[in-house]
Each structure stands twice: as structure tokens, then as C-alpha cells.
Amino acid sequence: MEILIDTTPAECLKQAAEYMVGEVGCTIDHSNEYSITFSHKPNVTGGGLSKTVLALDSAFGREKGVGAGQIMQTQALLEFKTTLVALPADGGGARLSLGGIPATTEILHEWIKRDLLNLSAELLDKVLSGKQMLAVYSDRVELTQESGTDTIMFDQIEDLSLEQGWVNATLAVRSRDGRVLSLEKLDGRKAKNIHALIEERVDSLK
């Protein structure tokens, strides 16, 4: 998952550290000019226990929960880690990527969307294709699939294409750094509407 934002890499890392340490209670495990790794020891007593079990289930892909006794025995060793990488993006801003245990990665991802991307932006339209969804907001395009969500801000769009077949259509959005959000097997009419909407938003920035 990569997210493009207008803030500098240094400011992204600074704000992330303030939130994850000050609000979430993480510690900084490692940091450098372009990345920072956060550690979080989960609370496995009381209400925190069920959250920890679910987090471990998610992390290791198990269908059955991890035994409470097993978790408590390893509490002293257990740490949830997530790393935020913020690299300079072509044309300014930063290119963000996340990695680590889903329990803490999701917390950081939600903060990025809420505080850095301003998730209050209006949803203008969306289109589905199987397990994929392309959503057009007032400031960005997002492709959500099983592997995660990728975002391209309108001012970062380099190219927009629509290939119309006999029955279905393929819509592709390319960013300045070469990333492509592509959705296939779309209804032709719906794909044209989405294409026109994105094109209109991009043209309004010129």
C-alpha cells in the first residue's frame, strides 16, 4: 500500500511520532531520515485480551483463536511493530508506505487517512468489480482490494485511460511515480461516467 500526500516526509514522520507515542502509547523502536518503527506491547488483561487474540488471529491467519494462557505466558516477549516509510515524491510531497503487524498498522493507517488525507472529503462516486472497488473522492482516487487500499491524489495523476471492449471496459489511473490503479470488467456506461468524473476533477486543477 502506498499513499501520496502533499506534506514533506519529515513532517509526516514527526506528526506520526506525536500521534503514535502521545495518543496510542507506542514507543519508537528505530528511526532515520525516511522511516520510523513503532513498538506496542498489548494489554492482555481484561478487555485487552480479546483484542490481542483477534490481532494474533489476523497476523497469523488462523481461523481459531490463540489460547489465553498461551498469550499470557508470552506477554513479556510480545510486541506489535509497524514501520512507516516516508520518501520524497516526484513533484513534491511524500510517498508513504506501511508494514508490520495489522493490529498497529491499521491504527496508523486510519490516522493517516483521517488527519493527513482528510477523510471527510466527499465521496463522489464508486464502481465495483469482483472484490475490487474504485472510489472517487473530491480530492483523490482510491482502489481497494484484498491486498489493501492504494490512493492517488488528483494533483498526482499523470494519465487516465479507458479501454472499451465489446461487453466490458477497463479503467486505469497512472500516477506521476508510475503506480497504476486499474479496474477491469466494468460496465461500459459506468466506466465512462467514472472516467469523465476523474477527468473533470484533474482538469479543474490545471
Order of alpha helices (4+ residues) and beta strands (2+ residues): beta-alpha-beta-beta-alpha-alpha-beta-beta-alpha-beta-beta-beta-beta-beta-beta-beta-alpha
